[in-house]
Amino acid sequence: MQKFIIFTDLDGTLLDHDTYSFAAAEEALSLIKSENIPLIIVTSKTSSEVFDVQKQLGISHPFIVENGGAVFFPEEFADLDCSDCEKQNNYFVKTLGAEREKILGFLEPLKSDLKVRSFVGFSDDELSKLMDMNIEETQKSKKREFSEPFIFLENEKENFNLLQKKALESGFKILKGGRFYHLIGRSQDKGEAVKIVKSVYSIKYGRFSKSIGIGDSMNDYEMLKQMDIPVLVAKKDGTYENIHLPGLIKAGAAGPEGWNKVVLNYIL
């Protein structure tokens, strides 16, 4: 059997867009565990949220948070040569993204004119309803360090173009996710974080035959570019994000159902 490493987005990909369940991917997840295949989460979620997801999945691999804002390596990577890593609980954390305080400092003066409402301005109750999460989950989603999710209240296309221009001029950029736009550092992306994880695994465990990356939206593009096998799952309406890459595979189904199909197809 070939030696695989799998990188995956969460919301709308491994997790169902509406229910956040991975039940439809259980068969493939069981196979991954039985074959000791690393499953690397690459997400816009916070570390607090990913800790919960990893616990539910029963895994403890490295993971990437907030669209490449930081990479978390568990203690088994203690021999990692990372002089700029910070120890947080049982993880070594390599920070790649801009500090949230700087992101908010840029965004706040522009919110009124560009009709932007971001996470910092939502109450827990408002976000809970908007994201179909309970209050505890919502509070963990708000524990951001390297990004600020937001929505446009009016003139979305026009205001997006204006804000993106200002962001790029100021050292930031905007990514579009499944539910929100995300304001992050200009040099911050999932792809750069993935390169670090792949390099560390190569040094520690030797080369992998194939890397598989699975996503559903434009903010997964940089991750998918780094993969031997880039995969798009369908959105819940059956359409696919407008991403074009050499060898790109469309999973044939949405969310965890598509995820399950494509992983079983390549690993079995």
Secondary structure, DSSP 8 states (H G I E B T S, - for coil): ---EEEEE-TBTTTB-TTT---GGGHHHHHHHHHTT--EEEE-SS-HHHHHHHHHHHT----EEETTTTEEEEEGGGTT---TT-EEETTEEEEE-S--HHHHHHHHGGGHHHHTEEEGGGS-HHHHHHHHT--HHHHHHHT--SS-EEEEESS-HHHHHHHHHHHHHHTTEEEEE-SS-EEEEETT--HHHHHHHHHHHHHHHH---SEEEEEE-SGGGHHHHHT-SEEEEEE-TTS-------TT-EEEEEEHHHHHHHHHHHHH-
